[in-house]
Amino acid sequence: MRTTDYLIIGSGVSGLATALHLQALGKVTILTKGTLKGANDYWDQGGLAAVLTKEDRFKKHIEDTLEAGALHGNRDSIRTMVEHAPKVFRFLESLGLSFKKEPFAEVGHTEKRVWRTSDFTGQDIFVQLLKHVQKSKSIEILENADAVELIERNERCDGAFARFGDKAELEPIIAKQTILATGGLGRLFERSDNPRGAAGDGIALAVNAGLEPQDMEFIQFHPTALALPQDERYFTFSEAFRVFGAKVVDAQGRAFLEDYDKRAELAPRDVLSRIIQLERTNGNVFLDMRYFNPKELKSNFPEVVKRLKPLGFDLTKSMVPIVPVEHFCCGGVPVNLQGETKLPGLSAVGEVAYTGVHGASLLPSNSLLESLVFAEAIGKAMERRHPLDRERVVDSQTPLAAPQVVVEEAHQVKAYALRIAQILSSRVGIVRTPENLRLALKEITEIPARDYRIQRRQLVAYKMIQACIARPESLGCHYMAKDII
Ligand SMILES: Cc1cc2nc3c(=O)[nH]c(=O)nc-3n(C[C@H](O)[C@H](O)[C@H](O)COP(=O)(O)OP(=O)(O)OC[C@H]3O[C@@H](n4cnc5c(N)ncnc54)[C@H](O)[C@@H]3O)c2cc1C
């Protein structure tokens, strides 16, 4: 039987950062469903929010975060996140990351406080964390390892059963502490900028272990994704483009956002997603950067320019078609400020966790920060309990009966996943109605899910719809149609 001290499920920024904070305490095993490339962070553009200038104040970042989350966030968790940001920043610098000298402005932030290494900051952070993880003697990474069920014994979590590659049987991995770092759930929807692995698995693992997710109705859609998916994934143009002056226009090139909201391009993501979705019923919507100085565009967004070229887009010559896509789940598995869930032995970090910092909608550039702050908090908490964990003997001798799972043909799995995506996108998307939510619940329940991957999707979708139904009023990114934009 495989054994480890710390089992981390997920190899995105959250999982990798947690691993680095735990490496001194014992053996760390990271499971990742696909390959190491399958993390969101490869496409992250925006940056990392942190109060580091003398003009800025923690209080302002706290208020901006609360405001963006429609005052639904937890002030204590937000304060913890904001006040630990400088430490996270120093941690990243100690790993060799070098940030630009000046912070950037970002939609929703009342001060310039978004720090970038390049126009793909998330990717830079991911790559640097990975480099250090791969150098570590106490961390191992197991790729193509799908965590399917948590191991529960004596009312605590003792690791997880995983499916390696195409094998039919599940293998137990016994651990003293298990950490969910499985990311978001965007790929439950038809359109998302999330990577393939982001299907809410961590939520399903937790629910099957008796935990209830929280705030699952708050799904944020990103308004400005390129309307041409690559490998089914959508490329989002970060807020930086709109802050830089990009206009949202119709096919005639007319900027129309001000007709709806005087903040126009600088309105929050939720508002813009609703407007753009509505306007798309009249025809395509575009992002217009044709009047940008080509040199400035290239020097500010070199990586974006490079990535769009092979797709045939020259941003200074043609408008780019855009569409809102699922971007971020503000809810998740509830944890305390040490990242612990209610199930002893199980913690959660990153997008899968519910720390309460995002409230009813995410403030851009706060999510990488949340991941990194709470990864460190888990490290600290585990350090405190290390003497206890070191003494504790976890039974790795008694054979465990692995759960039997049904594995269907890829095309069947794809067809059911598509059905779930259609239901969620048409009924539980940017604009919701009580009738659609009721129908969605019925339709999701009726899907004859046999394959374990479809059962997982069905369960997470069910929890999301249930949460939407439980909140009949609009709040943040949960928008009920009876209200006006
Ligand atoms: C396009 C895009 C741009 C973004 N830009 C920014 C930004 O600029 N600033 C910011 O702060 N935030 C940004 N975000 C949000 C931020 O990237 C995410 O919140 C963050 O990456 C979440 O990190 P994570 O480690 O929790 O999850 P992820 O990075 O998604 O990693 C999850 C990992 O879990 C693995 N996994 C999932 N299920 C299983 C399973 N069953 N078994 C084993 N492994 C599993 C996956 O394979 C993956 O390795 C962006 C997100 C996207 C999609």
The ligand as a Gaussian input file, in Angstrom:
#p B3LYP/6-31G(d) Opt

LIG

0 1
 C       -7.902000      31.987000     -17.374000
 C       -7.779000      32.305000     -15.939000
 C       -7.109000      33.449000     -15.541000
 C       -6.988000      33.759000     -14.194000
 N       -6.294000      34.877000     -13.829000
 C       -6.108000      35.138000     -12.510000
 C       -5.305000      36.234000     -12.093000
 O       -4.728000      36.932000     -12.905000
 N       -5.165000      36.469000     -10.773000
 C       -5.761000      35.692000      -9.823000
 O       -5.596000      35.972000      -8.627000
 N       -6.503000      34.620000     -10.199000
 C       -6.695000      34.324000     -11.494000
 N       -7.438000      33.246000     -11.866000
 C       -7.987000      32.362000     -10.841000
 C       -6.896000      31.439000     -10.351000
 O       -6.139000      30.976000     -11.432000
 C       -7.464000      30.225000      -9.702000
 O       -8.296000      30.589000      -8.669000
 C       -6.311000      29.427000      -9.168000
 O       -5.498000      28.994000     -10.228000
 C       -6.806000      28.224000      -8.455000
 O       -5.669000      27.466000      -8.154000
 P       -5.885000      26.043000      -7.598000
 O       -4.514000      25.517000      -7.305000
 O       -6.860000      26.087000      -6.495000
 O       -6.575000      25.212000      -8.792000
 P       -6.020000      24.799000     -10.227000
 O       -4.924000      25.651000     -10.641000
 O       -7.197000      24.660000     -11.114000
 O       -5.425000      23.350000      -9.977000
 C       -6.271000      22.263000      -9.653000
 C       -5.488000      20.982000      -9.753000
 O       -6.249000      19.897000      -9.228000
 C       -6.154000      18.787000     -10.091000
 N       -7.325000      17.928000      -9.877000
 C       -8.643000      18.240000     -10.015000
 N       -9.404000      17.177000      -9.694000
 C       -8.561000      16.180000      -9.337000
 C       -8.733000      14.823000      -8.926000
 N       -9.933000      14.260000      -8.822000
 N       -7.629000      14.083000      -8.654000
 C       -6.386000      14.588000      -8.784000
 N       -6.168000      15.873000      -9.176000
 C       -7.238000      16.647000      -9.447000
 C       -6.061000      19.421000     -11.474000
 O       -5.543000      18.503000     -12.399000
 C       -5.122000      20.586000     -11.163000
 O       -3.790000      20.135000     -11.108000
 C       -7.572000      32.912000     -13.214000
 C       -8.247000      31.758000     -13.610000
 C       -8.357000      31.451000     -14.953000
 C       -9.096000      30.215000     -15.361000

